[in-house]
Amino acid sequence: MNICIVGAGYVGITTAAVLSELGHIVYCTDRIASKIARLNKGEIPIYEPGLEELVARGIQNGTLFFDTEVRAHMAACPIVMIAVGTPPRRDGSADMSYLDSVVADLAASIKSHTIVIVKSTVPPGQSDWIESRLHEAGVPEQWVDVVSNPEFLREGTALQDSIHPDRIVIGAKREQASRVVKEMYRSIESEYVLTERIDAEMIKYVSNAFLAIKISFINEIARVCEAFGADVTTVAKGVGLDQRIGPRFLQAGLGYGGSCLPKDINALSYVAGTKGVKLKMLHAARTINRTQLDVYLHKLKQALDGNDQPTIAVWGATFKENTDDTRFSQAIAFMKKLVRQGWKVKAYDPLVSPPIRGVSWSQHPYEAIVGADALVLATGWDELIHADWASVSEQMKGNVVLDGRNLLDSTLLEAAGLRYVGVGRS
Ligand code: UGA
């Protein structure tokens, strides 16, 4: 199949690489010429394990192309996939301006039957809106099928998630269009959910909302575990073995961040509000996520035992491990909180060092901890979890290690003379 993907962002590049690997001819397009030029040289603007190799293979095999001629490829390809961003607006709603301009391009380009796949995360009802906009612009009804096919990949494991997805959701009006999209993924073994468009759109938002609620729930439970001297990690393990609950997304810590969970729960709350529905659980999840940083700050203050001018080392800045993405990162929000206390903050991350007022960056994890009164693990990078704790203990001035992801082995730290502070852990 010849497929045009619009938007060479995270989802666009990953999906393009995977579809070309499945044997399709894929044109991944974007208006930004500098981005396309870099991609054609095999330079990937994001960090995603395995993606660079997959893109290089697609380019070499002649199955993957990056181009700025968006309209030309829209006109030539029977399948056009929209993968542009829908960033958050101030009021929590999703900003549809990129999507609007794609729809205008489509209206000007479509000359024969085209399946328009909406991969971007959009509010429920958006596929209907795209369809009516195209009809209003003069595209005959029989020329276009708008299909909702949301993505569920996670940054850091995007390729694995794309090649072995838990499910592929395809929402279409006409069965024929569903069949073509299913055929596009033919070599991917997965559960296929063929449904109405509105249901597919809802599945995407509800999935992310549920994940956010799961994380906030365990973070709230961590507070009560601590009050009773129970260990939230053990509790989560025991609870998660119940197949009705499941073990994943029950890792207590600083809370969720990233470009998806916070944005999508706000957007779902917003659209629900437009229909007069108040989503109280989402509101609670957001509140817990925000106050989680205060819980950690309080623990740090207690552990510092009256030292009100401490130097704090923070390990990790990205919103989670194996990505260079810092959008809505709880690690960064926490650093800012520390700076606002008037404290000295030294930070290290394996991939990024974004400028933050009051934070000085180190090139090496052990450089960041020299003279520190406390160390905070803010992102669960493997190299940081498996640090040499004896060296850490030697370099630091104080001995407090605050585990912001509940991932460290307290016995190892304590053996090295460090004082382990987790959350919801005895
Ligand atoms: C999320 C969803 O997991 C994907 O299924 C979805 O496709 C994607 O959003 C999207 O909408 O594009 P992602 O944002 O890459 O993926 O990251 P997650 O793995 O979901 O992690 C989100 C945040 O929750 C991170 O800050 C992570 O550290 C935190 N988290 C995750 C926890 O605090 N505890 C957990 O148990 C799991």
Residues whose N, C-alpha, C, O or C-beta is under 5 A from the ligand:
A	BS01	UGA	E151 F152 L153 R154 E155 I215 R248 F249 L250 Q251 G253 G255 Y256 G257 G258 S259 C260 L261 F319 K320
